[in-house]
Amino acid sequence: MSLHESPSATSLASGHTTGLLSGPSDTDYRRQRLQRIGSPITQNHADEIPRETTALHAALNGVNYGTVPIVRSRRAISNAQPTHSLPTPFGSPPMRSATFSGIEIPGSPTSLRETFRRRISQRPISAYDASLVISKANTDTDLDVKTNGYRVWYSSFSSIDWLHDTIKDSVRFARLRRSKSIRSRVRLAFDKSLGWIIVTVVGFLTAIVAFLVVRAEQWLFDVKQGYCTTTWWHAQEFCCPQLEDYAPLENPCSAWRTWSDVYASWIHSELEIDKAIAQYVAYTTIAVILASTSSLLTIYLTASTSFVTRKESGVLSPEFDKNDEQIRSESLQPKRKMLYYAAGSGIPEIKTILSGFVIHGYLGGRTLFTKAVGLALSVGSGLSLGKEGPFVHIASCIGNIVSRIHSKYENNEAKRREILSAAAAAGVAVAFGAPIGGTLFSLEEVSYFFPPKVMWRSFFCAMIAAVTLKFLNPFGTGKLVLFQVTYDKDWHAYELIFFLLLGVLGGVYGAYFSKLNYRWSRDVRGGTWLKAHPIAEVILVTLATTVLCFLNRYASMGGTELVYNLFSECRTGSTNNHSGLCVLDPGHFDHVWPVVRAILVAMIVKGFLTVITFGIKLPAGIFIPTLGVGACAGRIVGIAVQWLQYRYPQSTVFAVCKGDMDCVVPGLYAMVGAAAALSGVTRTTVSLAVIMFELTDTLTYVVPVTLSVLVAKTVADALEPKGIYDLVIELSQLPFLDPKHEYLWSNMSIKEVTDRDVDVIRVDRHNTVESLRDQLQLLLNAGRDDSGFPILRPSHDGDGMRMIGYIGASELEHALSIVAENATELVHIHTTDAHGERDLASSYSSWVDEVGQAEEDPFDFSLYMDQAPLTIQSNSPLELLHQFFVKLGARYVVVTDTDGDYEGVIDKKTWLAFLSELEEKS
């Protein structure tokens, strides 16, 4: 019988995924089935079991994870007749000829609310590897699939198997190339172009969302000051168009009305003190409303505990016991820290996801909506935060959603990460108008696996996003970003000293900002009453921001507006003095000091507020506040150098100016200082320099920017080895394996890391459904839900144990839930060469027969076994083991002795824990 004629393949092709290759069921249902293994169930008890509506019976045709489930009409439901019924009670002797995945268990009626909740939160999906058994071609290349084993879904915070997904995609592509028909060639061409189509759509949608966020943020920020009387939905910039950006108006704009004017007209008072108080009260009230609304959306819509899908495994864990909340909370420590998916910039979590870990819901539609709306609200409130970093998260959400339209990316986590890398580049492109810088940022800071193909697609996606945003013109100026500037003057050699100084200052600021923010988040935000009251913290921070910023014109500016004015060049004869930053007489100290003092106060205020703001529970980026602080420092240095030139024009230092009193450009110093500060905080280098080049539309300042960036990173690394994103990963307890970090192994060996106590499955013993369930229960109780079981047999000499395979906890749980009715039935696990009777390279047709038999025999778990796991000898160096996890993306590595006998296993999370301890000791 050929594969496409087997029961499994037929059901898969028709959309009814049944048997061992079916999709996951509801977590509550799966838990109840597994808990009842070995318990005598009467008919009355059977009535209490919830109805199974997932792919364990018959999956909805064409419905995958991420799509809206098909809602059947009441008439269709009432007329539908069950196709299968429970043949025997749980624990009865099995019927080997029956397909146990097709059973129908009677269930008690549920409330309409519970039914609706399940329908929107528990979406049916296809089996992760279902497509691998749908093939009409017979070839030996598919033996790779058999040897590597089948997988089911990945649960949250589990590591993906890069090797398995790579093999799976290789087999899928090989099948496409087998046939030479015209239809097959068209399908192959479509498959090759699918990635380009998806990144095009992602870039286009990212630009649209960015445009909406920018326009909303502009209006919300200005509404704290007043409103437009002609068109209330317009920001002040569009209500009162100006010939030059932010040029001072000779006469106040009659169309824009401030809240102080509204209040004065109500009480018929023209006292300035009354108007100032009214303006401040309105400013503060609206700011608090905007910030608290953003925080409420973040907390109540994107809490990590609210994202529970059918993909979650480890349902036997006490954490899934919904009927014993008190006992569970008293006896168990939290498995992991509570996360709010829309909070923060999202870049640390994106780095973790791209490194090979799964966080369900973090890139979903609900998070996308909350992040976009919350970001507009939080930036509009005037808090010391930016929107540029969160654009990376928003773009990644769009990339994740769009990529799920096709099974090539839907059912392959490794392939989907190629789209996410391209989406991250698009996010930076719309944030800074820098498609090249966005591509390099994705390579340098975010992505974990970045081959040339991904780089090309990332650049294409970033270019599409930038071009689309250019046409949308969000600022009405034709610029992609608000602080895009150009300079007419060149730099001089003597200025390298000051650029070097700015690099040192940026590195010091970046290091100590990271330290202070880390300690504030750990000791104050996480160690006081603020931990239990995140909304109160947001309100307090907003109040502190309004008090400190309201009276300083630069501190009260929007982040992008402040950076633009600090970057700008003061041109002779221009009416635009850039909010007073252009000193009328740079050689007179009385004219210089008031400007410097105001900038210095704004820098200190912004720096302090950014420390306490970054990390609160609402969408918040770090780019713009850091650029603002660095630009303030650079502008002060630039004004000081300009003052020196005016005071000592005949000095040999300024001889290169040749009498040109506009030789020094303070805006250039501001740009260099901003780049240095951002490099010190984030530790980015090449991508940051390129972003600055794209912002200024010139390569004239390559040397100043590059010098300051490199010096800042060097100084910051010396003072604090970890950047802000790495510290956030540490605070959030995210399982991120940093490929750039170098470790000192000293005299340690693999034996010190090997887990020898992990439970194993021995094929020479009787393994029943109940005994395997008990082993799985012990594994989950130990918090090893991302682990599995080595499968062993005695060696031929009888002195040791030989490993024949490995089965993951998720795969075992899925298989056991199907045969849960038969607790005493033996489970079979075998390999093609387990007893030396069959050749591993057996014919394809014989394997097809085995697949069909396995589908007919649900007690044969061999399909899920990885028959060729990565192994390493116990005397190998630790660096080699580290490269297995970093370069090969291994999920687990089996340790053997020099004779090949099994010693233990090391999974990725165990290795991460070991590296954490090693780092603390060093």
C-alpha positions in Angstrom: 0.0 0.0 0.0 1.4 3.4 -1.0 1.6 6.2 1.5 -1.1 8.3 0.0 -3.4 5.3 0.3 -2.7 4.7 3.9 -5.4 5.7 6.4 -3.2 8.4 7.9 -2.4 10.0 4.6 -6.0 9.8 3.4 -7.2 11.5 6.5 -4.6 14.2 6.4 -5.2 14.9 2.8 -8.9 15.3 3.4 -8.3 17.6 6.4 -9.4 15.0 9.0 -6.2 14.5 10.9 -6.6 11.4 13.1 -4.3 9.0 14.9 -0.7 9.6 16.0 -0.2 12.4 13.5 -3.3 14.4 14.6 -3.3 17.8 16.0 -3.4 18.6 19.8 -6.6 18.6 21.7 -7.9 21.0 24.4 -5.5 21.1 27.3 -8.2 20.5 29.9 -9.5 17.5 27.9 -6.0 16.1 27.5 -5.3 16.5 31.2 -8.4 14.7 32.2 -7.7 11.8 29.8 -4.2 11.3 31.1 -5.2 11.5 34.7 -7.9 8.8 34.3 -5.4 6.3 32.9 -5.6 3.2 35.1 -8.8 4.4 36.9 -12.0 2.4 36.5 -14.6 4.7 34.9 -18.3 4.1 35.0 -20.7 5.4 32.5 -21.7 8.2 35.0 -18.1 9.3 35.2 -17.7 9.1 31.5 -20.5 11.6 31.1 -18.4 14.2 33.0 -15.7 14.1 30.4 -15.8 17.1 28.2 -16.6 16.6 24.6 -13.6 16.4 22.3 -13.9 18.8 19.4 -10.3 18.7 18.1 -8.3 16.9 15.5 -8.2 13.8 17.8 -11.6 13.0 16.1 -11.9 15.1 12.9 -10.2 18.4 12.5 -12.1 21.1 10.7 -11.1 21.1 7.1 -8.5 23.6 6.3 -8.3 25.2 9.7 -4.9 25.8 11.1 -3.5 27.6 14.2 -4.0 31.3 13.7 -7.2 31.1 11.8 -10.7 31.7 12.9 -12.5 28.3 13.5 -15.4 27.4 11.4 -18.6 28.0 13.2 -21.3 25.5 12.3 -24.9 26.5 12.4 -27.2 25.1 15.0 -29.2 23.2 12.4 -26.0 21.6 11.2 -25.0 20.7 14.7 -28.4 19.2 15.5 -28.6 17.2 12.3 -25.0 15.9 12.6 -24.7 12.3 13.6 -21.6 11.1 15.5 -19.4 9.0 13.3 -17.7 7.2 16.2 -18.6 6.3 19.7 -16.6 5.0 22.6 -16.5 1.3 22.1 -15.3 0.3 25.6 -14.8 2.0 28.9 -11.4 3.3 29.9 -9.2 0.4 31.0 -11.0 -2.2 28.9 -9.0 -4.5 26.6 -8.1 -2.7 23.5 -9.4 -3.3 20.0 -6.3 -3.2 17.8 -8.3 -2.9 14.6 -10.0 0.3 15.7 -8.5 3.7 15.3 -8.6 5.2 18.8 -8.2 8.7 17.6 -11.6 8.6 16.1 -13.5 8.0 19.3 -16.3 10.2 20.5 -16.7 10.7 24.2 -20.0 11.8 25.5 -19.8 15.1 27.3 -21.9 17.1 29.6 -23.5 20.4 28.3 -21.4 23.5 28.9 -22.5 27.0 29.3 -22.7 29.3 26.3 -20.0 31.5 27.8 -17.6 28.6 28.3 -18.3 27.3 24.8 -17.5 30.8 23.3 -14.4 31.1 25.4 -13.1 27.8 24.2 -13.9 28.6 20.7 -11.9 31.8 20.6 -9.0 30.8 22.8 -8.5 27.1 21.8 -8.2 27.0 18.1 -7.7 23.7 16.3 -4.5 23.2 14.4 -3.0 20.6 12.1 -0.2 18.3 13.3 3.1 20.0 13.1 4.6 17.4 10.9 1.4 16.3 9.1 2.6 17.4 5.7 5.5 15.0 5.9 3.2 12.0 5.4 1.3 13.5 2.5 3.3 12.4 -0.6 2.6 10.4 -3.7 6.3 10.0 -4.6 8.3 7.0 -3.6 11.9 7.8 -2.8 14.5 6.9 -0.3 15.1 10.6 0.7 12.1 10.5 3.0 14.0 8.0 5.2 15.5 11.2 6.8 12.1 11.9 8.2 11.7 8.4 9.6 15.1 8.5 11.2 14.6 12.0 12.7 11.1 11.2 13.9 7.9 13.2 13.9 7.2 16.1 16.1 4.1 17.7 17.5 3.6 21.3 18.5 6.0 23.4 20.6 4.7 24.7 23.8 5.5 28.2 25.2 9.1 28.8 26.4 10.3 25.5 24.8 13.2 25.4 22.5 12.7 24.5 18.8 14.6 21.7 17.1 16.5 23.6 14.4 17.9 20.4 12.9 14.5 18.7 12.7 12.9 21.7 11.0 15.8 22.0 8.6 15.5 18.3 7.6 11.7 18.7 7.3 12.0 21.7 4.9 14.7 19.8 2.9 12.4 16.9 2.4 9.5 19.1 1.5 11.5 21.0 -1.1 12.9 17.7 -2.5 9.3 16.4 -3.0 8.4 19.6 -4.9 11.3 19.0 -7.3 10.6 15.4 -8.1 7.7 15.8 -10.5 8.5 17.3 -13.9 4.9 18.2 -14.9 3.9 21.8 -15.7 1.7 22.0 -12.6 4.6 20.8 -10.4 6.9 23.4 -12.0 4.4 26.1 -11.3 4.1 25.0 -7.7 7.9 25.0 -7.4 8.1 28.5 -8.8 5.4 29.7 -6.4 7.2 28.0 -3.5 10.5 29.8 -4.4 8.7 33.2 -4.6 6.5 32.7 -1.6 9.1 34.2 0.8 9.4 37.3 -1.4 5.7 37.7 -1.6 5.3 37.5 2.2 8.1 40.0 3.0 6.5 42.4 0.5 3.2 42.2 2.3 4.9 42.5 5.6 6.8 45.6 4.6 3.7 47.2 3.2 1.5 46.5 6.3 4.3 47.6 8.6 4.4 51.0 7.0 0.7 51.4 7.2 0.6 50.5 10.9 3.6 52.8 11.6 1.8 55.7 9.7 -1.4 55.2 11.9 0.7 55.1 15.1 2.6 58.2 14.2 -0.5 60.2 13.3 -2.3 59.0 16.4 0.7 59.8 18.6 1.0 63.3 17.2 -2.6 64.2 17.9 -2.6 62.6 21.4 0.6 64.5 22.3 -0.7 67.8 21.2 -4.1 67.3 22.7 -2.5 67.8 26.1 -2.0 71.4 25.1 -5.2 72.2 23.3 -7.2 71.3 20.2 -7.8 72.5 16.6 -11.0 74.4 16.3 -11.3 73.8 12.5 -10.5 70.1 12.4 -10.4 68.6 15.9 -8.6 65.4 14.8 -5.6 67.3 13.5 -2.4 67.7 15.4 -1.0 71.3 15.9 1.5 70.8 13.1 -1.3 70.1 10.6 -3.8 72.6 12.1 -1.2 75.4 11.8 1.0 74.7 8.8 4.4 76.5 8.9 6.8 77.3 6.1 9.7 76.0 8.1 9.7 73.1 10.5 9.0 74.3 14.0 9.6 77.9 13.0 8.3 80.4 15.6 5.1 82.1 14.6 4.9 85.8 14.5 1.3 85.7 15.4 -0.4 82.9 17.4 -2.3 80.4 15.3 -6.0 81.3 15.5 -7.1 77.8 14.7 -5.3 76.2 17.6 -6.9 76.8 21.0 -5.1 75.9 24.3 -6.9 74.6 27.3 -5.9 77.8 29.3 -7.8 79.9 26.7 -10.8 77.6 27.1 -10.6 77.9 30.9 -10.2 81.7 30.7 -13.3 82.0 28.5 -15.3 79.9 31.0 -14.4 82.0 34.1 -13.8 85.3 32.2 -10.4 85.8 33.7 -7.2 86.9 32.0 -4.8 86.4 34.9 -1.7 84.6 33.7 -1.4 82.6 36.9 -4.9 81.2 36.5 -4.2 80.3 32.9 -0.9 78.6 33.8 -2.5 76.5 36.5 -5.4 75.5 34.2 -3.0 74.6 31.5 -0.9 72.4 33.9 -4.0 70.7 35.3 -5.3 69.9 31.8 -1.8 68.8 30.7 -1.4 66.5 33.7 -4.9 65.0 33.7 -4.8 64.1 30.0 -1.2 62.7 30.3 -2.3 60.4 33.3 -5.4 59.3 31.4 -3.4 58.4 28.3 -0.7 56.5 30.2 -3.0 54.7 32.5 -5.2 53.6 29.6 -2.1 52.3 27.8 -1.1 50.4 31.0 -4.6 48.9 31.5 -4.7 47.6 27.9 -1.2 46.1 28.4 -2.0 44.4 31.7 -5.5 43.1 31.0 -5.0 42.1 27.3 -1.5 40.8 27.1 -0.7 39.0 30.4 1.3 35.8 29.7 -1.2 33.7 31.6 -4.0 34.6 29.3 -2.3 33.0 26.3 -3.1 29.3 26.6 -3.4 27.5 23.3 -3.8 23.8 22.3 -0.1 23.8 21.6 0.7 23.9 25.3 2.2 20.6 26.6 2.9 19.4 30.1 -0.8 19.3 31.0 -0.1 16.9 33.8 1.8 19.6 35.6 0.1 21.0 38.7 0.0 24.4 36.9 -2.8 23.1 34.8 -4.9 22.1 37.8 -7.6 24.7 37.8 -9.5 23.0 40.6 -6.8 23.3 43.3 -5.6 26.9 43.0 -4.8 27.3 46.8 -2.8 24.1 47.2 -0.9 24.8 44.0 0.0 28.3 45.0 1.2 27.2 48.5 3.2 24.2 47.4 4.9 25.4 44.2 7.0 28.3 43.3 6.0 30.2 40.1 7.4 28.4 37.1 8.4 31.6 35.4 8.0 35.3 35.8 4.7 36.9 34.7 5.2 38.8 31.5 3.1 41.4 29.8 3.6 40.9 26.1 2.8 44.5 25.0 5.1 46.1 27.6 8.5 47.5 26.9 10.2 47.6 23.5 9.9 43.9 22.7 13.4 43.7 21.3 14.7 41.4 24.1 11.8 39.0 23.6 12.2 39.1 19.8 15.9 38.2 20.3 14.8 35.2 22.4 12.3 34.1 19.9 14.7 34.3 17.0 17.3 32.4 19.0 15.0 29.3 18.9 12.5 29.6 21.7 8.7 29.7 21.5 6.5 32.3 23.3 2.9 31.7 22.2 0.9 34.8 21.8 3.8 37.2 21.8 3.5 37.8 18.1 -0.2 37.3 17.8 -3.0 39.6 16.7 -4.1 40.6 20.2 -0.5 41.7 21.1 -0.3 43.6 17.8 -3.4 45.5 18.5 -2.5 46.3 22.1 1.1 47.3 21.2 0.0 49.6 18.4 -2.8 51.3 20.4 -0.9 51.3 23.6 2.2 52.8 22.0 0.3 55.7 20.6 -1.2 56.4 24.0 2.1 56.0 26.0 4.1 58.2 23.6 1.3 60.7 23.4 1.3 61.0 27.2 4.7 62.6 27.1 6.6 60.0 29.1 10.3 59.6 28.5 10.1 56.8 26.0 10.1 56.3 22.3 8.2 54.4 19.7 11.1 53.2 17.5 12.0 50.1 19.4 8.3 48.9 19.7 8.1 49.2 15.9 10.4 46.1 15.7 7.9 44.2 17.8 4.9 45.5 15.7 6.6 44.5 12.5 7.5 41.1 13.9 3.8 40.5 14.9 2.8 41.4 11.3 5.5 39.1 9.9 4.3 36.2 12.2 0.6 36.6 11.2 1.2 37.0 7.5 3.7 34.1 7.3 1.0 31.7 8.7 -1.0 31.9 5.4 1.0 29.0 4.0 2.1 25.7 5.7 5.7 26.3 4.5 6.1 28.8 7.4 3.1 27.9 9.5 4.4 24.4 10.3 8.1 25.2 10.4 9.3 27.3 13.3 12.8 27.6 11.8 11.5 28.9 8.4 9.2 31.3 10.1 12.1 32.9 11.8 13.5 33.9 8.5 10.4 36.1 7.9 10.7 37.5 11.5 14.2 38.6 10.8 13.1 40.5 7.7 10.2 42.0 9.6 12.5 43.3 12.3 14.5 45.1 9.6 11.3 46.7 8.3 10.5 47.9 11.9 13.8 49.7 12.1 13.4 51.0 8.6 10.1 52.8 9.4 11.4 54.0 12.7 14.5 55.8 11.3 13.8 55.8 7.6 16.9 53.7 7.2 16.4 50.4 5.2 20.1 49.6 5.1 20.5 50.4 8.8 17.4 48.3 9.6 18.9 45.3 7.7 22.2 45.6 9.6 20.3 46.1 12.9 18.5 42.8 12.3 21.8 41.1 11.6 23.8 42.7 14.4 21.3 42.9 17.3 18.2 40.8 16.7 18.7 37.8 14.5 20.3 34.5 15.5 20.4 32.8 12.1 21.1 35.2 9.2 22.2 33.5 5.9 22.6 35.6 2.7 19.1 34.7 1.5 17.6 36.1 4.7 19.7 39.3 4.3 18.4 39.9 0.8 14.8 39.4 1.9 15.3 41.6 4.9 16.7 44.4 2.8 13.8 44.1 0.3 11.3 44.1 3.2 12.9 47.2 4.7 13.0 48.9 1.4 9.3 48.2 0.7 8.4 49.5 4.2 10.5 52.7 3.7 9.1 53.4 0.2 5.5 52.9 1.4 6.0 55.2 4.4 7.5 57.8 2.1 4.3 57.9 0.0 2.1 58.0 3.1 4.1 61.0 4.4 3.2 60.8 8.1 4.7 64.1 9.1 3.6 66.1 6.1 7.2 67.2 5.4 8.2 64.5 2.9 10.6 63.0 5.4 10.4 59.5 6.8 11.4 60.6 10.3 11.0 63.9 12.0 14.6 64.4 12.9 16.1 63.8 9.5 18.6 66.6 8.9 21.3 67.8 6.6 24.5 69.7 7.2 26.4 72.1 4.9 29.7 72.2 6.8 32.4 69.6 6.9 34.2 68.5 10.1 37.9 69.4 10.9 40.7 67.4 12.4 40.8 69.2 15.7 37.2 68.2 16.3 38.2 64.6 16.6 39.3 65.3 20.2 35.8 66.5 21.1 34.2 63.6 19.2 36.4 61.2 21.2 35.2 63.0 24.4 31.6 62.5 23.4 32.3 58.8 22.8 33.7 58.4 26.3 30.7 60.3 27.8 28.3 58.1 25.8 29.9 55.0 27.0 29.9 56.1 30.6 26.2 57.1 30.4 25.3 53.9 28.7 27.0 51.7 31.2 25.6 53.5 34.3 22.1 53.9 32.8 22.0 50.1 32.3 23.2 49.5 35.8 20.7 52.0 37.4 17.8 50.8 35.3 18.6 47.2 36.2 18.8 47.9 39.9 15.7 50.1 39.8 13.7 47.3 38.1 15.0 44.6 40.4 15.0 46.3 43.8 12.4 49.0 43.5 10.0 47.9 40.8 10.3 44.3 41.7 11.1 44.4 45.4 8.5 46.9 46.8 4.8 47.3 46.7 5.1 48.6 43.1 5.4 45.0 42.0 1.8 44.3 42.8 0.5 47.7 41.6 1.9 48.3 38.1 -0.8 50.8 37.2 -0.1 52.9 40.3 3.6 53.0 39.2 2.6 54.2 35.8 0.5 57.0 37.3 3.3 58.0 39.7 5.9 58.1 36.9 3.5 60.2 34.7 2.9 62.7 37.5 6.7 62.9 38.1 7.2 63.5 34.4 4.6 66.3 34.2 6.0 68.0 37.3 9.6 67.9 36.1 9.0 68.6 32.4 6.2 71.2 32.4 8.4 74.2 33.2 11.3 73.3 30.9 10.6 73.9 27.3 13.1 71.3 26.1 12.1 68.6 28.6 8.4 69.1 27.7 9.0 68.6 24.0 8.2 65.3 22.3 11.2 63.1 22.0 11.5 63.3 18.2 10.9 67.1 18.2 13.7 67.6 20.8 16.1 65.4 18.9 15.3 67.2 15.6 15.9 70.7 17.2 19.2 69.5 18.8 20.4 68.0 15.5 19.5 71.1 13.4 22.0 73.5 12.1 21.5 77.2 12.8 21.7 78.9 9.4 22.4 82.6 9.1 19.4 84.6 8.1 16.9 81.9 8.9 13.8 82.9 11.0 13.9 79.5 12.6 15.9 79.6 15.8 14.9 76.0 16.7 13.2 76.7 19.9 15.9 79.1 21.2 18.8 76.6 20.6 20.5 79.0 18.2 22.6 81.3 20.3 22.3 84.9 19.0 25.9 85.9 20.1 27.9 82.7 20.6 30.9 84.7 21.8 29.1 86.3 24.7 28.8 84.1 27.8 25.6 85.8 28.9 23.9 84.6 25.8 25.4 81.2 25.9 24.8 80.2 29.5 21.0 80.4 29.6 20.8 78.1 26.6 23.4 75.7 28.0 21.6 75.7 31.4 18.3 74.9 29.9 19.8 72.0 27.8 21.7 70.7 30.9 18.5 70.7 33.0 16.6 68.9 30.2 19.4 66.3 29.9 19.4 65.5 33.6 15.6 65.4 33.8 15.4 63.2 30.7 18.1 60.9 31.9 16.5 60.4 35.4 13.0 59.9 34.0 14.3 57.4 31.4 15.8 55.3 34.2 12.5 55.0 36.1 10.3 54.9 33.0 11.9 52.1 30.9 10.4 48.9 32.2 6.9 50.1 33.4 4.0 48.1 32.1 3.2 49.8 28.9 4.7 49.9 25.4 8.0 51.9 25.6 11.2 52.1 23.6 14.6 53.3 24.6 16.0 54.7 21.4 14.5 58.2 21.4 15.1 59.0 25.1 18.7 57.9 24.8 19.2 59.9 21.6 17.8 62.9 23.4 20.1 62.6 26.3 23.1 62.1 24.1 22.1 64.9 21.8 21.8 67.3 24.8 25.3 66.4 25.8 26.6 66.8 22.3 24.9 70.2 21.8 26.4 71.5 25.0 29.9 70.5 23.9 29.2 71.9 20.4 28.1 75.3 21.9 31.2 75.3 24.1 33.5 74.7 21.1 31.7 77.4 19.2 32.1 79.8 22.1 35.9 79.0 22.2 36.1 79.8 18.5 34.4 83.2 18.9 36.6 84.0 21.9 39.9 82.9 20.4 39.4 83.1 16.6 43.2 83.6 16.0 44.1 80.4 17.8 46.1 77.9 15.8 43.4 75.3 16.6 40.8 77.2 14.6 43.2 78.3 11.9 41.6 75.7 9.5 38.3 77.7 9.7 40.0 80.6 7.8 38.0 83.2 9.6 34.6 81.5 9.0 32.7 82.1 12.3 30.1 79.4 11.3 32.9 76.8 11.2 31.6 74.9 14.2 28.2 73.2 13.9 26.7 72.4 17.3 24.1 70.2 15.6 26.8 67.9 14.3 28.1 67.4 17.9 24.5 66.6 19.0 24.3 63.9 16.4 27.6 62.4 17.4 26.7 62.5 21.1 23.4 60.9 20.4 25.0 58.0 18.5 27.6 57.6 21.3 24.9 57.4 24.0 22.7 54.9 22.0 25.8 52.8 21.4 26.6 52.8 25.1 23.1 51.7 26.0 22.3 49.1 23.3 25.9 48.2 22.3 25.1 48.4 18.6 27.9 49.6 16.3 27.8 49.2 12.6 24.0 49.4 12.2 23.8 52.5 14.4 26.5 54.2 12.4 24.7 53.4 9.1 21.4 54.6 10.6 23.1 58.0 11.4 24.4 58.2 7.8 21.0 57.6 6.4 19.5 60.2 8.7 21.9 62.9 7.5 21.8 61.8 3.8 25.6 62.0 3.6 28.8 60.0 4.3 30.7 63.1 5.2 30.6 62.3 8.9 31.6 58.7 8.7 34.7 59.2 10.8 33.2 61.3 13.6 30.2 59.0 14.1 32.2 55.7 13.7 34.8 56.9 16.2 32.3 58.0 18.8 30.3 54.8 18.5 33.3 52.5 18.8 34.7 54.4 21.8 31.3 54.4 23.5 30.9 50.6 23.1 34.5 50.0 24.3 34.0 52.2 27.4 30.6 50.8 28.2 31.7 47.2 27.9 34.6 47.9 30.3 32.2 49.3 32.9 29.2 47.0 32.3 29.6 43.9 30.1 25.9 43.6 29.3 23.8 46.1 27.4 20.3 47.1 28.3 18.6 44.3 26.2 20.7 41.6 27.8 19.9 42.9 31.3 16.2 42.9 30.4 16.5 39.3 29.3 18.1 38.5 32.6 15.4 40.3 34.6 12.6 38.6 32.6 14.3 35.2 33.0 14.1 34.6 29.3 15.9 31.5 28.0 18.3 33.2 25.6 21.5 31.6 24.5 23.9 34.4 23.5 26.1 33.3 20.6 28.4 36.2 21.0 29.4 35.6 24.6 32.7 33.8 25.3 33.0 31.6 28.3 36.0 30.4 30.3 35.7 26.7 30.8 38.8 26.3 33.0 39.1 22.6 34.0 35.5 21.7 33.8 34.3 18.7 31.8 31.1 17.5 30.2 30.6 15.1 33.1 29.9 18.0 35.4 27.0 19.1 33.2 25.5 15.7 32.3 22.2 14.9 33.8 22.5 11.3 34.8 19.3 11.2 36.9 16.9 11.8 34.0 14.3 9.0 33.7 14.7 6.7 30.7 12.5 4.3 28.8 14.0 0.8 28.4 12.7 -1.3 25.5 13.6 -4.5 27.3 11.0 -3.8 30.0 7.2 -3.8 29.8 6.1 -0.3 29.1 2.4 0.2 29.5 0.3 3.2 28.9 0.0 3.7 32.6 3.7 3.3 33.4 4.7 5.8 30.7 2.1 8.2 32.0 3.6 7.9 35.5 7.1 8.6 34.1 5.8 11.6 32.3 4.1 12.9 35.4 7.4 12.7 37.4 9.2 14.5 34.6 6.7 17.3 34.6 6.6 17.6 38.4 10.3 18.2 38.2 9.7 21.1 35.9 11.3 19.4 32.8 8.4 20.0 30.4 10.9 20.9 27.6 12.8 17.7 28.1 12.1 14.1 27.1 13.1 10.5 27.6 16.2 8.7 26.2 15.1 5.2 24.9 17.7 2.5 25.8 18.4 -1.1 25.3 21.0 -3.3 27.0 24.3 -3.5 25.1 25.3 -6.8 23.6 27.8 -7.6 26.3 25.3 -6.7 29.0 27.6 -4.3 30.8 25.9 -1.0 29.7 23.0 0.6 28.0 22.9 1.6 24.4 20.7 4.5 23.2 18.4 3.7 20.3 16.4 7.0 20.3 14.9 9.9 22.1 11.2 10.9 22.5 10.2 14.4 23.6 7.7 15.0 26.5 5.3 16.7 24.2 5.3 13.8 21.7 4.8 11.3 24.4 2.0 13.3 26.0 0.2 13.5 22.7 0.6 9.8 22.0 -0.6 8.8 25.4 -3.7 11.0 25.3 -4.9 9.1 22.2 -4.7 5.6 23.9 -5.6 6.8 27.4 -8.5 4.3 27.6 -6.1 1.3 27.6 -3.9 1.7 30.7 -2.6 -1.9 30.7 -1.8 -2.1 27.0 1.9 -2.5 26.1 3.5 0.3 24.1 5.9 -0.6 21.4 9.0 1.4 20.5 11.4 0.0 18.0 14.0 1.1 15.5 14.8 -0.4 12.1 18.2 -1.7 13.3 17.4 -2.2 17.0 18.1 -6.0 16.9 20.2 -6.0 13.7 17.4 -7.7 11.8 16.6 -4.8 9.5 18.7 -2.5 7.5 18.4 1.2 8.3 18.3 2.0 4.6 15.3 -0.3 4.0 13.2 0.4 1.0 10.7 3.2 0.9 7.8 0.8 0.4 8.6 -1.1 3.5 8.6 2.1 5.5 5.3 3.1 4.0 3.8 -0.1 5.3 5.3 0.6 8.7 3.7 4.1 8.7 0.4 2.6 7.8 0.7 0.0 10.5 1.7 2.6 13.0 -1.4 4.6 12.2 -3.5 1.5 12.6 -1.6 0.6 15.8 -1.8 3.6 18.1 0.4 1.8 20.7 3.4 2.0 18.4 5.2 5.2 19.4 8.2 4.6 17.1 7.1 7.4 14.8 7.9 10.0 17.4 11.3 8.6 18.3 14.4 10.4 17.1 16.6 7.5 16.0 19.7 9.7 15.3 20.0 12.2 18.1 23.2 14.3 18.4 25.7 12.5 20.6 29.0 13.6 22.2 31.6 11.7 24.2 32.0 12.5 27.8 35.7 13.3 27.3 34.9 16.0 24.6 35.7 19.7 25.4 32.9 21.9 26.7 33.5 24.3 23.8 32.4 21.6 21.4 29.2 21.0 23.3 28.6 24.8 23.4 28.9 24.9 19.6 26.4 22.1 19.3 23.8 24.3 20.9 24.9 27.6 19.3 25.9 26.6 15.7 23.7 23.5 15.2 20.7 24.7 17.2 20.5 21.4 19.1 17.6 20.9 21.4 19.3 18.2 23.4 22.6 16.3 23.2 23.1 12.7 24.4 26.4 12.0 26.3 28.1 8.6 25.8 31.3 7.1 27.2 34.3 6.2 25.1 32.7 2.8 24.4 29.5 4.3 23.1 27.4 3.4 26.2 24.8 5.8 27.4 25.8 8.2 30.2 23.2 10.9 30.3 21.6 13.8 28.4 22.0 17.6 28.3 19.1 19.7 27.0 19.2 23.3 26.1 17.7 24.7 29.2 20.1 22.6 31.4 23.0 24.1 29.4 21.6 27.6 29.9 21.4 27.1 33.6 25.0 25.8 33.6 26.2 28.8 31.7 24.4 31.2 34.1 26.1 29.6 37.1 29.5 29.7 35.3 29.0 33.4 34.5 28.2 34.1 38.2 31.3 32.3 39.4 33.5 34.2 36.9 
